[in-house]
Amino acid sequence: MWKKSILWELPYWEVMEVHNAMDVMHLTKNLCVNLLGFFSMYGQPKDTMKARRDLKEMKQQEDLHPEKRENGKHYLRPPSYTLSKEEKQTMFDFLNSMKVPSGYSSNIQGRINMKGKKFTNLKPHDCHILMTQLLPVALRGIQPEIVRLAIINLCVFVNKISQKTIDPNKLIKLQDDVVQCLVSFEMVFPPSFF
């Protein structure tokens, strides 16, 4: 038996056209956490054997298919979006040395585990600042261009839709931008990203 939400008892609930609203800040957090998971910088890595087998079944991105070795074990080639140790070091050095005005964001240095090269305990606002401001700058020059541009375009899109006001005349352009972002992400990331 499922529990019925108390929201159904509100007098205006039946006449509401939209029963829930998507919170941009939490959507940004989900997107950021997923992206950082593919970089192996937050939570459990998302680039798994299952994700690679899905690519093989879908006959996409053949360079990422698992290879069976002579000893019977599978080998997963590093994908283009994976950061090398040096690239991670560069990115985390940049984020660790950064100074921001008081009240701009939480202390990003407190969210970084420099030894493990991972983020810890990211809050929605931290992810929002990372996606809209810091990640495009931190990734500058450390990834292949196709990956870097896809991520930067996504960050620019998230920044535009999270503004206090959006010009209605620019909505069609924003829709075209998000379609281009999705296409470029499909070329780079496995289906498990989505």
N, C-alpha and C positions, 0 to 999 in steps of 0.2 A: 504494500500500500504506500502511495506517495503522499507527501505532505503538500497541501495546497498553500500557496503563498498568501500572506495577509494582504498583499497588494490588490488581490481580487476584490477585497471588501471596500476599497476606496470608492467613493461615489462617482468619481469621474473616470474610473478605469474602463468602463464599457464603451465610452465615447471617444477614448483616445485612439488616434489613428496609428500611432507608433507606441507599442507597449514597452519598449526599452530603447535606450539611446546608447550608441557606441561612444565610449570615452576615448578621445584621441590619445590621451596620455597613456592609458593602459594598452591600447592597440600598439602604440609606439614601443612600449616596454616588451610586448610579446614579439614584435618584429626584431627589436634589438637583441633580445635574449636568443632568439633563433639564429640570427646572423652571427653573433658571437659564439654560439654553439658550433656552427660550421667552421669557425676559425679555431676551435678547440680552446677558447678563452673564457668560457663560462659554462658551468654545469657539465652535464655529460656530453661527450662529442656526438654530433649528429651524423657524421660521415661514417656510417656503419656498413657491415657486410650486407645487411638487408637492403639498404638504400642502393648499394652498388648492384645487387642482383635485380632490383627493380629496373634499373637502367638497362641491364642486359635483356630482360624480358621485353622491355619497351623498344629495344633496338635503337637506343639513343646514346650519344656520347661514348663511342666505343673505346676511347682512350681511358675511360674510367671503369671498364668492366673488370671484375676480379679475375686474376690469372691463377691457374692451378699450377703449382710447382711440382717438381719431380718427387719431392718427399710427401706429397699429398696435401700440403698446406696451401692456403690461398694467400696471394699477395695483392694488396691494394696499392696501386700507384698513387703517389700524392697528387691531388687535383690542383688545378691552377689557382683556386681560391685559398689554398692552405698557405699559411705564413711560415716561413722558415724560422729557425731559432734567432737568426740575426735580425730578420724583419720584426719579429715579436719584440726583441730587445729594443730596437729602434723606436717602435711604437710606444712601448711602455716607458722608455726613458723620456720620450716627449710628454706623455701624459703625467708622469711623475714629476717633471720639472715645471709643469705649467702652473701659473698663478692666475687666479680669477678674482674679480671683485667680491667683497663680502656680500652674501645674499644671492649671488648669481647661481650657485649650485652648491651641493654639499662638497666636502673636501674629497676630490676625486682620488687623491693619493691614499685616502683611507679605504677606498674601494678596490685598490689594486694589491694583488699579491705578487710582488716583484720576483720572489724566488720561483714561484710556480708559473709565472707569466699568465695569470688569470685574474678576472674580475671576481669580486665576492660581494654578496648582499646588495646587488643593484636595486635601487628603488625606482619607481616609475619616473620620477623627475630626473634622476641620474641618467636613465636610458634616453629620456627626451633630450637632455643636453648633449649626450653622446651622439645621438642620431642627427640632431639638427645643426650642431655646431662643431663638435670635436672630431668625430670619426672621419669626415671628409678631409680634414687637415692632417690627422694622424696617419691616414693611409696614403698620403701624397708621396708618390714615387716608390712605394714598396711592394706593389703588386703589379701583375700584368695589366696592361691598359684596359682590356675588355672587362676585367673584374672590377678594377678601380672605378671606371666610368659608370658601370652598372650600379655600384654601391653609392657613388656620389650623386647620381641622378635620383636614386631612391631617397637619399638624405635631403636633397633639395626639394623633392616632392613633399616629404613629411614636413619640412620646414614651412612650405607654402600653405599646406592645409591646416597647420596648427596656429596660424596667425589669428588675431582677434577678429579681423574682417577679411573677407575674400571678395574681390570684385566679381560680380556675377558674369561679367563679360569674359572673364578668364577661365571660367569653369570648363569650357570645351577644350581649351589648351591644356588644362590640368588633366582632363580625362585622356587626351592623347599622350601626355607625358607618362601617366601611369601605365598605359598600354605598352609604351616603349620600354619602360622599366621592367615590366613582366616578361616581355620578349627577351630582353637582354639577360634577365635572371634565368630564364628557361634554357638559354644557351650555355650558362656557366654552372648552375647549381643542379643537383639531382632533384627528382620529384619530391623527396621527403622534406625539402625546404618549404614547400607549399602546403 
